[in-house]
């Protein structure tokens, strides 16, 4: 069974998104990418990334003067784990309830509904 990663906070997820998009990066690179969407100090980004390394969310390569961080788990794995946690906590384990609430709260375009139908068909074929 796969080991569950710690659940990242919203700020940690923002950092993980940068690492997933850009790959292994320095604190400065992550901070600059975050500056486009949120106001935060460099030392805050540094501290968060150090905490993430301690939690096991990222690795830190210390071979060079400038440390380079990389996400341990991939985006899909992290999203899958977060969705499963949400399904368990908020919907009593019912994925159907999650999907129904998501569709009723936000509505879906015809293209999204078509994609959902394809995913369901693909899922049925694999079972």
C-alpha positions as CSV (number, residue, x, y, z in Angstrom):
1,X,0.0,0.0,0.0
2,X,1.3,3.5,-0.9
3,X,2.4,5.6,2.0
4,X,0.1,8.7,2.5
5,X,1.8,12.0,2.2
6,X,1.0,14.7,4.8
7,X,-1.9,16.9,3.7
8,X,-0.5,20.2,2.5
9,X,-1.9,23.5,3.6
10,X,-3.1,26.0,1.0
11,X,0.2,27.9,1.0
12,X,2.1,24.6,0.6
13,X,-0.1,23.6,-2.3
14,X,0.7,26.9,-4.0
15,X,4.4,26.0,-3.7
16,X,3.8,22.5,-4.9
17,X,2.0,23.8,-8.0
18,X,5.1,25.9,-8.8
19,X,7.4,22.8,-8.4
20,X,5.1,20.6,-10.5
21,X,5.0,23.2,-13.2
22,X,8.7,24.2,-13.2
23,X,10.4,21.1,-11.8
24,X,13.1,21.3,-9.1
25,X,13.7,25.0,-8.1
26,X,15.4,27.2,-5.7
27,X,13.6,29.2,-3.0
28,X,14.2,32.4,-5.0
29,X,12.7,30.8,-8.2
30,X,9.6,29.6,-6.3
31,X,9.2,33.0,-4.5
32,X,9.4,34.8,-7.8
33,X,6.7,32.5,-9.4
34,X,4.5,33.0,-6.3
35,X,4.9,36.8,-6.5
36,X,2.8,36.8,-9.6
37,X,-0.3,35.6,-7.7
38,X,0.3,36.4,-4.0
39,X,2.1,38.9,-1.9
40,X,4.6,37.1,0.4
41,X,8.0,37.7,1.7
42,X,11.1,35.7,0.6
43,X,11.7,34.5,4.2
44,X,8.1,33.3,4.4
45,X,8.6,31.2,1.3
46,X,11.9,29.9,2.6
47,X,10.4,28.9,6.0
48,X,7.5,27.2,4.3
49,X,9.8,25.2,2.1
50,X,11.9,24.2,5.1
51,X,8.8,23.0,6.9
52,X,7.6,21.1,3.8
53,X,11.0,19.3,3.7
54,X,10.6,18.4,7.3
55,X,7.1,17.1,6.6
56,X,8.2,15.0,3.7
57,X,6.4,17.0,1.0
58,X,9.6,18.1,-0.8
59,X,13.2,17.0,-1.0
60,X,16.0,19.5,-0.6
61,X,19.3,19.0,-2.5
62,X,22.0,20.7,-0.4
63,X,25.0,19.8,-2.5
64,X,25.3,23.4,-3.9
65,X,25.3,26.7,-2.0
66,X,21.8,27.4,-3.2
67,X,19.4,24.6,-2.1
68,X,17.2,23.1,-4.7
69,X,13.7,21.7,-3.8
70,X,11.6,19.2,-5.6
71,X,8.1,17.8,-4.9
72,X,8.2,14.2,-3.6
73,X,4.7,13.3,-4.8
74,X,3.4,14.1,-8.2
75,X,0.5,16.4,-8.8
76,X,-1.9,13.5,-9.7
77,X,-1.0,11.5,-6.6
78,X,-1.5,14.5,-4.3
79,X,-4.8,15.5,-5.9
80,X,-6.0,11.9,-5.7
81,X,-5.1,11.8,-2.0
82,X,-6.8,15.2,-1.3
83,X,-9.9,14.2,-3.1
84,X,-10.1,10.9,-1.2
85,X,-9.7,12.8,2.1
86,X,-12.5,15.1,1.1
87,X,-14.7,12.2,0.1
88,X,-14.1,10.5,3.4
89,X,-14.5,13.5,5.6
90,X,-17.3,15.5,3.9
91,X,-19.2,12.9,2.0
92,X,-19.1,9.8,4.2
93,X,-17.0,8.0,1.6
94,X,-19.4,8.6,-1.3
95,X,-17.7,9.7,-4.4
96,X,-21.1,10.0,-6.1
97,X,-22.2,12.6,-3.5
98,X,-19.0,14.6,-4.2
99,X,-19.7,14.6,-7.9
100,X,-23.3,15.5,-7.5
101,X,-22.5,18.4,-5.2
102,X,-19.7,19.6,-7.5
103,X,-22.0,19.6,-10.5
104,X,-25.0,21.2,-8.7
105,X,-22.8,23.9,-7.1
106,X,-21.0,25.0,-10.2
107,X,-22.7,23.5,-13.2
108,X,-20.7,22.0,-16.0
109,X,-20.2,22.9,-19.6
110,X,-21.3,20.5,-22.3
111,X,-17.6,19.8,-23.0
112,X,-16.9,19.0,-19.3
113,X,-20.0,16.7,-19.2
114,X,-18.7,14.9,-22.3
115,X,-15.3,14.4,-20.6
116,X,-17.0,13.1,-17.4
117,X,-19.0,10.6,-19.5
118,X,-15.8,9.4,-21.2
119,X,-14.0,9.0,-17.8
120,X,-17.0,7.0,-16.5
121,X,-16.9,4.8,-19.6
122,X,-13.2,4.3,-19.3
123,X,-13.5,3.5,-15.6
124,X,-16.2,0.8,-16.4
125,X,-14.1,-0.8,-19.1
126,X,-11.1,-1.2,-16.6
127,X,-13.3,-2.9,-14.0
